[in-house]
Amino acid sequence: MCGICGFIDHKPRSALDTVDMLIRLRHRGPDQAGIYIDGITFQVKNTDELRGIDANGRISLGQSRLEIVGGKEGIQPISGRVLTIVHNGEIYNYRELRELIDSPDMRSTSDSEVLVRFIELFYGGNLLEAVKKAMPFLDGMYAFAVTDGKTLVLARDPIGKKPVYFTDGFPFFFASERKALIKVKGGNRIKRLPPGVILEVSENEIRVERGYSIEKPPIEINDMEEALSAYERAFDRAVRKRVSGLKRVGVLFSGGIDSVLVSRALQLYGCDITCYSVGSEDGDDIKMALKVARELGFRIRVKYLTEELIEELLPEIVEAIELNGLIQVEAAIPMYIAARMCREDNHKVMFTGQGADELFAGYSWYNDVVREDGYTALHLRLWEDIENLYIDTLEREDRMAMAHAIELRAPFLDRELIRTAMRISPRLKIRDAFDPYRKIVHRELALRKGIPLDIAYRKKSRAQDGTGVHNMIESLAKRYFKGKSFKRVNVLDYGSNYRYLDEEYSTPEAEAFLDEIAKRNNVWFLARSDEDAIKASAYQTNLLRKLT
């Protein structure tokens, strides 16, 4: 895990542009840093050591590294025989891919070196085609930039677990977070690279092409026992590949079935786990988390939320998240605090149950889909929500965790597990339109893993509801504007709520309050200059259409 950045231009420019971006990303990778510029590579222990570089070039790559795989030899940028790469993420099958590479001169055990050498197997002068051919073989979460010295190619994993943003003109810049691009973007807009997409930049052209998408298999499992067996095999493999080489890990823990199932699987694999739970002292999540941890023997750390703590942290959370919408900010708060606790305990990896609700129909509005449109429509909506996860959830969680140099691993977003889950009939996920539990096959697997019935079939609540965050922010907003007038504002927000629910989630006061915080931290212009504002407007328009 790390932060990556770089540029390509028509004419040489200073490597200090890349250094400046790396400095803004160093929270993502505090262990080492490096820069490539037109064939020359500089590698250091600390980003600040790069400030004195006196080099110019057309193409530059930079990385601030969080060391998890590959040891000290895995510092980036990494060069193969003809290509150089910076890579953010993990390639879980890198050992298997290494067996396919005839390169006796490999210098490290890093998955990133395996990645660049593997791409070279397909390289015959056309870098975009080489990346396109390599992507179907990659099992992992990744965003990377690779160059042959003439062109630059960006690629992102098909789920969108790892983000990368770019400016839409020349000079062309890219980075893991938008904040790194603000100073260098000039008059260009900041855009995100969508999941599974490849972008190639040559001297005179920017091309975007589809790289690799998760295959959509037919529905072919209608029997519960068959579904459980297939799901268990895929789930066990997904956990096993993500825990390989790790002895100690953290878990983002709400006490809900998703985080409990992940924790139980890690426990069964013999991992030393610490669960991190965040919420109000009288909130449902904290109470359930403590109960589950006690019954299943999980070590747990708890942080109780108060209005004072939220008020203190909101500025840095809004700055880190680069958004000011209520749904996104509320969901970010527990993750941000949990990641901070995880880092305090000297962990580098934290597991999460993200993705299970979209795979197994966990949200209450899926009942409405079944009632109004039937099970086929439900299956299609699940695919739609899986494909929207990157903008609804994954980019937020990445920024919250990486603000504390914590790598998030999500077994439910394993590509084999996704394919397996979507082969299962939606009738095995929701029994009928009035099913209060949903995720039936998922809950049945929890029972197989030794999780008690009352925990496996606990009804779902939204993270921000279970933690008490929503009411606290609304209370802070009322207090902030007490005796004052405020203008209604448009905030930048995402979430499946906007696609499914007919009621307004936020209040004008809460939105104005978060907008004020964003302005004070110079985050507001990100929303108003970014392409995301268009997407947010579409969400809001859809909501207003429903209300009118």
Secondary structure, DSSP 8 states (H G I E B T S, - for coil): -EEEEEEEEEEEEETHHHHHHHHHHGGG--SEEEEEETTEEEEESSGGGGTT---EEEEEEEEEE--SSSGGGG-SSEE-SS-EEEEEEEETTHHHHHTT---TT-----HHHHHHHHHHTT-SS-HHHHHHHHGGG--EEEEEEEE-SS-EEEEE-SS--S--EEESSSSEEEESSGGGGTTT-TTS-EEE--TTEEEEE-SS-EEEEE----------B--HHHHHHHHHHHHHHHHHHHHTT-SEEEEE--SSHHHHHHHHHHHHTT-EEEEEEEE-TT-HHHHHHHHHHHHHT-EEEEEE--HHHHHHHHHHHHHHHT---HHHHHHHHHHHHHHHHHHHTT-SEEE--TTHHHHHT-STHHHHHHHHH-HHHHHHHHHHHHHTHIIIIIHHHHHHHHTTT-EEE-GGG-HHHHHHHHHB-GGGT-SSTT-SS--HHHHHHHHHTT--HHHHT-----HHHHHTHHHHHHHHHHHHTTT------------THHHH--S--S-HHHHHHHHHHHHHTT-HHHHHHSTHHHHHHHHHHHHHHHH-
